[in-house]
Amino acid sequence: MTAEVLENALEKVESHLHPEGSFDVDAHEVPTGREEIWRFTPLKRLRDVHKDAALDGSSFKVEADLADGVTAQSVAAADSRRGTSGFIPLDRISARAWEAATSVYEVDIPEDAVVEGASTIRLTGTGTDHATAAHLLVRAGRFSKATVVVVYSGSATWAENIEVVVEDGADLTFVTVQDWDDDAVHVVSQRARIGRDAALKHVAVTFGGDVVRSDSTADYAGPGGSYEGLGLYFADAGQHIEHRLFVDHTAPRTKSHVVYKGALQGEKAHTVWIGNVLIRKVAEGIETYEENRNLVLSDGCQADSVPNLEIETGEIEGAGHASATARFDDEQLFYLRSRGVSEKEAQRLVVHGFFNDLIRKIDVPEIEEKLLTTVEAELAKNVLREAAL
């Protein structure tokens, strides 16, 4: 079944979780917070990027450390290949970022290339005085294999669109690390298209920032494609971290597996995870599972977790979802304390155990040690400090 045949076979699906897309900014009303897709987001803290704040397409720095064979360049928006993933803005911020971005940063992995090591792109905000509009496109050519890591840091008000194109037979690991300063606001819309018999491991790591809202969509350009979505986040006092995912099974014999884990500590720490999987009529023989786990480390936190599953055909291999939010496991703590482990060390071990299996699944040595160190630093801000008092 060709991509063109699949496109013609897909029926329009109306969903309150996924409104109709448009490149026209005026087609998207200014959100009020009463809409389903905005009801969890603190709009007053977005510095008016959802309204009419001016967006600057050049107020950031880019550094690239590329593995052999991988290329990256900034291309004028009019001359770029943006839109090749099927990207269409689904909300006002995304449409405004599309309109305001003056260039597209394109990362390209050539066909048949098997790339050793990760290619790292570092995007640094230069302040919150001006809102930034950015656009990133990552393309993995046919039968290639590579890892691309994008690291965000500094201060910024950042409205961004990201496209990931994984062509037939390719295998791409794509990682984003939100390591912002405490005052940063980042609203990003991502779109991934996975080709025939291709595989995408999509990893989202979020620690920094005041408000971070990520909306990710993945679909399939042919049968046999695989999507693995992994997420790790840690929210501190006052921080809002929101991940929204939509996996659209648009082809038969495709797979998706989503696992997101988060920890919260401090007054008014807030995390949101919205997962949705749509299995269309043409998507026979698919397999899918999504899960979200949250660990609450102190009082005053809130974790919202909403899994959704929409099924239009019964001819599937399997589908399911799970969600859980809990405090420290008292039995685990008691077991460790009864064997002479201090309360501080016991709590540290439980949290590391919570995250370690997910970090191993990411399987990117270049950032694994960084993640473990950052988890330790986050714990020291609150949990370990309180245990020591």
C-alpha positions in Angstrom: 0.0 0.0 0.0 1.6 3.3 -1.1 1.6 6.5 0.8 -0.8 8.0 -1.8 -3.2 5.1 -1.5 -3.1 5.4 2.3 -3.7 9.2 2.1 -6.9 8.6 0.0 -8.1 5.8 2.4 -7.9 7.9 5.5 -11.2 9.5 6.6 -11.3 12.8 8.4 -11.5 12.3 12.1 -13.0 15.1 14.2 -11.7 15.2 17.8 -11.9 17.7 20.6 -8.3 16.6 21.4 -7.0 17.4 17.9 -8.7 20.3 16.2 -8.5 20.9 12.5 -5.2 22.3 11.4 -4.6 25.5 9.5 -1.6 27.7 8.6 -3.8 30.8 8.9 -3.3 32.4 12.3 -6.7 33.9 12.3 -8.3 30.5 11.9 -7.2 29.7 15.4 -9.0 31.7 18.1 -7.1 33.0 21.1 -7.5 30.3 23.7 -9.3 31.2 26.9 -8.4 28.1 28.9 -11.9 26.6 28.6 -10.9 24.6 25.5 -10.0 20.9 26.1 -6.5 21.3 24.6 -5.8 24.3 26.8 -7.6 23.6 30.1 -4.5 22.5 31.9 -2.1 25.2 30.6 -1.5 28.4 32.7 -2.1 30.8 29.8 -1.3 33.9 31.9 2.3 32.7 32.2 2.8 32.4 28.4 3.8 36.0 28.0 1.1 36.5 25.4 2.6 34.3 22.7 -0.9 32.8 22.4 -2.2 36.3 21.7 -0.2 38.9 19.9 3.3 39.1 21.4 5.9 39.9 18.7 7.9 36.8 17.6 11.5 37.2 16.6 12.9 34.5 14.3 16.6 35.1 15.1 17.1 35.7 18.9 18.9 32.5 19.8 22.2 30.8 19.3 22.9 27.4 17.7 25.9 25.1 18.1 26.2 21.8 16.4 28.5 18.8 17.3 27.7 16.5 14.4 28.7 12.9 13.9 30.4 11.9 10.6 28.0 12.0 7.7 25.4 14.2 9.4 24.8 17.7 8.0 23.0 20.7 9.5 22.3 24.1 8.2 20.0 27.1 8.6 17.9 27.6 5.5 15.6 30.5 4.6 12.0 29.4 5.4 11.0 30.0 1.7 13.7 27.7 0.5 13.4 25.0 3.2 11.8 21.6 3.1 9.5 22.3 6.0 6.1 20.7 5.7 7.4 17.4 4.3 6.3 15.6 7.5 2.7 16.7 6.8 2.9 19.3 9.5 -0.1 21.6 9.8 -0.4 24.0 12.9 -3.2 22.8 15.2 -3.2 25.8 17.5 -2.6 29.5 17.4 0.9 29.5 18.9 2.1 26.9 16.3 0.5 28.9 13.5 2.2 32.1 14.7 5.6 30.4 15.0 5.2 29.0 11.4 4.4 32.5 10.1 7.2 34.2 12.1 10.1 31.8 11.7 12.5 33.4 9.2 14.6 30.2 8.8 14.5 26.5 9.3 17.4 24.6 10.9 17.6 21.4 8.9 19.5 18.3 10.1 20.0 15.6 7.5 21.1 12.0 7.7 21.9 10.6 4.2 20.5 7.5 2.7 22.1 4.2 3.8 24.3 5.9 6.4 24.9 4.1 9.7 26.1 6.8 12.0 28.1 6.0 15.1 27.6 8.3 18.1 25.1 11.1 18.6 24.8 14.4 16.8 24.1 17.1 19.3 22.4 20.4 18.5 22.5 23.0 21.3 19.9 25.8 21.2 20.5 28.6 23.6 18.0 31.4 24.5 19.4 34.8 24.9 16.7 36.3 27.2 13.0 36.7 27.8 12.7 40.3 26.4 11.7 39.0 23.0 9.7 35.9 22.1 11.5 33.6 19.8 10.0 31.7 16.8 12.0 28.6 15.7 11.6 25.7 13.3 13.6 22.5 13.3 13.5 19.8 10.7 15.3 16.4 11.1 15.3 14.0 8.2 16.6 10.4 8.3 17.2 9.2 4.7 16.1 5.7 3.6 17.8 2.8 5.4 19.9 5.1 7.6 20.5 4.8 11.3 21.4 7.7 13.6 20.9 9.5 16.9 20.1 13.2 17.1 20.0 15.1 20.5 18.7 18.6 20.8 19.5 20.4 24.1 17.8 23.6 25.1 19.3 26.0 27.7 19.4 29.7 28.7 16.5 32.1 29.2 13.8 32.4 26.6 10.2 32.8 25.6 10.2 30.1 22.8 7.5 29.2 20.4 8.7 26.3 18.2 7.7 23.8 15.5 9.7 20.6 15.0 9.4 18.1 12.2 10.9 14.6 12.1 10.8 12.6 8.9 11.9 9.0 9.1 12.0 7.6 5.5 11.4 4.0 4.6 13.6 1.5 6.4 15.4 4.2 8.5 16.0 3.9 12.3 16.2 7.2 14.1 16.6 8.1 17.8 15.5 11.7 18.4 16.0 13.2 21.9 15.1 16.6 23.2 16.5 17.8 26.6 14.8 20.8 28.2 17.6 22.2 30.4 16.2 25.7 30.5 16.8 28.4 33.2 14.0 28.7 35.7 12.4 31.7 33.9 12.0 30.1 30.4 8.7 29.5 28.6 8.8 26.9 25.8 5.7 25.9 23.8 6.5 23.4 21.1 4.5 21.5 18.5 6.2 18.4 17.0 5.2 16.3 14.1 6.8 12.9 13.1 6.1 10.9 10.0 7.4 7.3 10.0 7.9 5.5 6.7 7.4 1.9 5.7 9.3 -0.5 8.0 11.0 2.5 9.7 11.6 3.0 13.4 11.5 6.2 15.5 12.5 6.3 19.1 11.3 9.7 20.3 12.6 10.8 23.7 11.5 13.9 25.7 13.5 14.9 28.8 12.2 17.9 30.7 13.8 19.4 33.8 14.1 23.2 33.4 11.9 26.1 32.6 9.0 27.9 34.2 6.4 26.6 31.7 7.1 23.9 29.2 4.3 22.6 26.9 5.1 20.0 24.3 2.5 18.7 21.8 3.7 15.7 19.8 2.0 13.9 16.9 3.3 10.8 15.0 1.8 9.0 12.1 2.8 6.4 9.5 3.5 6.8 5.8 3.4 3.0 5.2 3.0 -0.4 6.9 5.5 -1.9 9.3 6.5 1.4 11.0 7.4 1.5 14.7 7.2 4.4 17.2 8.6 4.3 20.7 7.9 7.4 22.8 9.9 7.8 26.0 9.6 10.7 28.4 11.3 11.7 31.7 10.4 14.9 33.6 11.0 16.4 37.1 8.9 19.4 38.3 9.9 21.7 41.1 8.0 24.2 43.1 5.8 26.4 40.8 7.0 24.7 37.6 4.5 23.6 35.0 5.5 20.7 32.7 2.9 19.5 30.1 3.3 16.7 27.6 0.6 15.9 25.0 1.0 13.0 22.7 -1.0 11.8 19.7 -0.1 8.6 17.9 -2.2 8.2 14.7 -2.1 4.7 13.3 -2.6 5.5 9.7 -1.2 2.3 8.2 -1.6 -1.5 8.9 0.9 -3.6 10.9 2.3 -0.6 12.7 3.4 -0.4 16.3 3.6 2.2 19.1 4.8 2.0 22.7 4.8 5.1 24.9 6.2 5.3 28.4 6.5 8.6 30.3 7.7 8.9 33.9 7.7 12.0 36.1 8.5 13.2 39.6 7.2 16.2 41.4 8.3 18.1 44.5 7.6 21.5 46.0 4.6 23.8 46.4 2.5 24.1 43.2 4.7 21.8 41.1 2.3 20.7 38.3 2.7 18.1 35.6 0.3 17.2 32.8 0.4 14.1 30.6 -2.2 13.7 27.9 -1.8 10.5 25.8 -4.0 9.6 22.8 -3.8 6.8 20.3 -6.1 6.6 17.3 -6.4 3.3 15.4 -8.0 4.0 12.1 -10.1 1.5 10.0 -7.1 0.9 7.6 -4.8 0.1 10.5 -5.4 -3.6 10.8 -2.9 -5.8 12.7 -1.4 -2.9 14.8 0.0 -3.1 18.3 -0.1 -0.2 20.8 0.4 0.5 24.5 0.8 3.8 26.4 1.6 4.4 30.1 2.3 7.2 32.4 3.7 7.0 35.9 4.1 9.9 38.4 5.9 9.9 41.7 4.9 12.7 44.1 7.7 13.5 46.5 6.2 16.2 48.7 3.0 18.0 49.6 1.4 20.7 47.4 2.0 19.0 44.0 -0.5 18.1 41.3 -0.1 15.5 38.5 -2.8 15.3 35.9 -2.7 12.1 33.7 -5.3 11.4 31.0 -4.8 8.4 28.7 -7.1 8.0 25.7 -7.6 5.2 23.2 -9.8 5.5 20.0 -10.3 2.3 18.0 -12.1 2.2 14.6 -11.3 -1.5 13.8 -11.4 -4.7 15.8 -8.7 -6.3 13.6 -5.7 -5.5 15.9 -3.0 -7.4 17.7 -3.3 -5.5 20.9 -4.1 -2.1 22.5 -4.0 -0.8 26.0 -3.0 2.0 28.4 -2.1 2.6 32.0 -1.7 5.5 34.4 -0.7 5.8 38.0 0.2 8.6 40.4 1.6 7.8 43.9 3.9 8.9 46.7 7.0 7.0 47.9 6.4 3.3 48.3 6.3 2.9 52.1 7.2 -0.8 51.8 10.3 -0.1 49.8 11.4 2.6 52.3 10.7 0.4 55.3 12.7 -2.5 53.7 15.7 -0.2 53.1 15.5 1.5 56.5 15.3 -1.9 58.3 18.6 -2.8 56.7 20.4 0.2 58.1 20.0 2.6 55.1 19.4 6.2 56.2 16.1 7.9 55.3 17.9 10.2 52.9 19.7 7.4 51.1 16.5 5.3 51.0 14.6 8.0 49.3 17.4 8.6 46.8 17.5 4.9 45.9 13.8 4.7 45.4 13.7 7.7 43.0 16.7 6.5 41.1 15.1 3.0 40.8 11.9 4.7 39.5 13.8 6.4 36.6 16.7 4.0 35.9 14.8 1.5 33.8 13.6 4.3 31.6 17.0 5.9 31.2 18.4 2.5 30.1 15.7 2.3 27.4 16.8 5.7 26.0 20.2 4.0 25.4 22.1 7.1 24.5 25.4 7.0 26.4 26.2 10.6 25.6 23.3 11.8 27.9 22.8 8.9 30.3 25.3 10.2 32.9 23.9 13.7 32.5 20.4 12.5 33.3 21.5 10.6 36.4 23.4 13.6 37.6 20.4 15.9 37.0 18.0 13.6 38.9 20.4 13.8 41.8 20.6 17.6 41.6 16.8 17.8 41.5 16.4 15.6 44.6 18.9 17.8 46.5 16.7 20.8 46.0 13.9 19.5 48.2 13.5 15.8 49.1 17.0 15.1 50.3 17.4 18.4 52.0 14.1 17.9 53.9 15.2 14.3 54.9 18.4 15.7 56.3 16.7 18.3 58.6 
